[in-house]
Amino acid sequence: MGSVNVEVKWGKEKFAVEVDLEQPPAVLKTQLFSLTGVPPERQKIMGVKGGLLKDDGEWAKLGLKAGQKLTMMGTADKVPEAPTTQQTFMEDLPEEEQDTSGMGKYGAGLQNLGNTCYMNSTVQCLYAVPELRSSLTNYASSPAIGGGADGNHTLTVATRNLFQSLTRSVQPVPPMEFILSLRKTYPQFGQTSREGFYMQQDADECWGNLLTSLKDKLKAGPACQPCLNLAFLFGVQLHATLKAGEGEETIEQEKLVCNISVDVNHLSEGIRLGLKQDREQRSEALGRDVLFQGDAQISGLPPYLTVQMMRFFYKADVQQKAKILRKVTFPLHLDVLEFCTPELQAQLKGPRLAGTLRALWGHPWGCCCCRCRLSAGGDVAMQEAGAGSGAAAEADPAAFAGELTGEAGPALSLGLCKYELIGVLTHKGRSADSGHYVSWVRQEDGQWVQFDDDKMILRKEEEVLTLSGGGDWHMAYMLLYRAQRVPRE
């Protein structure tokens, strides 16, 4: 059936809209929502056969033609009002007013703009990644030549501006630009209740969609800093077998999942179960979506590892995401060696790598590009250098750097396959689309801070470990781990 271009009049404004006739009218209403801010349930669209346009109508029976003029009625959602007091930055305050609480060194809280705790907690966790902050700082406000200012660009700019405000402000920040960009790029976050209030959303969906937009725009930093690439920072490479014996392939995703069953009591047990789950994903080799069999293994590790606790499942009788309350403990330090392919295990276990990392101490993980791959010659050279009395540890860093290449492959330079916990996004309540989301973030000085929208509360490690579930208290939903830094000798 193809598509047709129509004109939609709303009040004094007119919009040229391309209507996909293969999709139901509800899709057109979503397009108009992104253009006007009028929620689909409030839209009354006239100008088609039979009177008002219905969500489940059939275009073939409605007689829509190219150039046809439609009229829409409906009231747009009220734009969040600007704060009554001007936002204050630390350098603008008199000395006696500058961060007397001492919390300013840990950032700032985020105002709740109406059921936006899912967004606030996501932002605070990702703000804990300094490489992401650096990459956003270097991102230009103007789109690349010929690129166009699409939704991903707008959301990336809004994220950059919000991160900068969190760095500079000593008062809770109102994330107005960010929430408007998020809702325009992903209209599902603009859903409202019958009473007209914005609805609670799933923090995992916010996390995933935000990373998708950032990954699209933050593809490559300067040549010497591939670690500013989002796919590199968060991408987990999995070696999986295609269904029906079509072969084997390495696929990439932004997180591991921890499936929760009656037999799962610890995070590692849930990850093991999650890797055995079949997954449908695009095959680059076949050029289409295929079903990958379970028993996947990790073939490449990122500097930052995200694990989702599969706490929610769709309950058909009540039509909502119900919550699994089972207690599942998680560690402050996670060892993922057992989940790796034999090849990656052999590379990670090699004693020569610790010496290499110490020699290449210019970067927390050993070198400026954390996911490096050793050439065959480099492998032999490091075996020889590592033999005897720790020659690798005393070797010239440049000599080892020459053996590293930038090819995509296992994150060898992480050295250890161990991660330290730096962020926990928790949920309190019985449904993913209700309740309350909070983030708990480990700071560079080791102090844990709970970000409950605009409130910042100092916490201890022991309190973080109580977020394992088993009741109605806050329980971990998303875990953010960072590759452990190798101590100097």
Phi, psi and omega in degrees: 000334177075212181218161178225151176263129180231169177244128181246123180260128178228106185062235178268358182260150177232140183231133173271121186232136174267122183258121176277111184286351176278345182255153180291161179304337179301330179292320176300319179296326176294320177299316181292329177297318180292334180273327188244339185083006178273116180302145182308323183290343178262355183281132171239110185251124182242159178120003178247166180298137177092001177100238183284144179284128179258151184302323184258018180294162179251122184301326182299328181271344183271347174066035180288132182236158178299135179083359182294144181259126178244156179238132179243137174240147181153155182258131180287155175295147179289128178291135179307134182285147177294149179299146182292333177251143182293140179297136184251134177254151188305316184289347180268353184272150170299155185303323183287346182256000186279105170045059180292339180280342181080005182273347184301332180291347179258014180097211181213161176280174179236131179292144175273119183262023179108090182055044179248019180296330178299321180285315181300317182292324177297313181299317183294324178293314182289334177296340181286355181263103184298328179294325177293319177299317180296317180297320179291323179301324181276357183279132184279148179290327179273137179294159179299153182304127180079358184277323182081148181272079180276181182298322180296321178295313181299318180290325178294318177297317180296323177294317178301313181296323180292317178299320179295322178294321178295328180287323188265333190277148173250004178239157176306136185266132174275111185277054186292311180301319183293313183293324177294320178292320179298316182289330178286322180283322180232089187302340181298336179280000176256012180297142179236158178279177179297333180277356178093009179267147176295139185270154173294148181233170180278122182297328179297321179292323177295314179302309183295316181292322178297315179295327177298315179293315180294321179297326180293327185260329182261062187278326184206125173273197175304157185304327183272001183228062177297345180289355175272000177279126184295322179297325178290318185295321189243350188286127176257123178269128180243135174265118185226158178260136179285150180294154175063028173064033181278358179125190180236155184201153173264126179242164182231140176216165188270359183199159166263160177239147176249100178288142183244114176236183182292344182260358184264120178240346184224153182306316183298326178293320179291322177297317179301318179292322180294325179289341179273356183278136175294148180218136176266126185205160181290134175261118179292328181291321182264345178072027179203169177285133179225167179263117176270133180289164177291194183062035175288154178230151180283127178247353178205131184251138178267166175296330180236124184248122179258132177236125177262126173279118184284075186275346188238146174219153184279124180256109189296324186293331178251357177053053175204167180277105179279160188251139173267116187270358186306140178285124177229109183285153178222150185266160172286335178232122186249126176256119184252014184305318184295342182267359185269159175294157178304323180295316180290324177301316181297321181289321182287329184280343185304126180296337180295335185291324179298318178295321179297317181296320179295323180290329182258046189288008182298339181232150180310328180258008174118327178206174186287337175244111193288329180263088180249163179229136181274137174285166180300318179296320180295325180298314180294317182300319182287329176298318180293317181293329183279347181285151175086222190267054173065042181297328183298323183292335183257001185289163178290124180305324182297327180295319178287323180301328180292341180270357183260144177239166181263017181294150177292136181176190181302151181278070186297323186288357171291339175070293178263148177263032180250145182234151176249140182286128177235350181205139177226124174258121185247161177230139177236119184142188186246356181217145181298331183263018174212193180076205187217135178255142180219152176243148179233118189234132177275127182272169183299332179273008179091352180283134175269138178232129175269125177255103179252082188055248184273358181262139175239124185232128177289135181229162178254160179304321182299325179289325178296321181290348177278000184272027186273356178099191180099004179193206183260007177284169176306135177226145186300135177239315176235133179242133179244117180250148177242139178304133183293137175284143181276125182293147177287153176240000000 
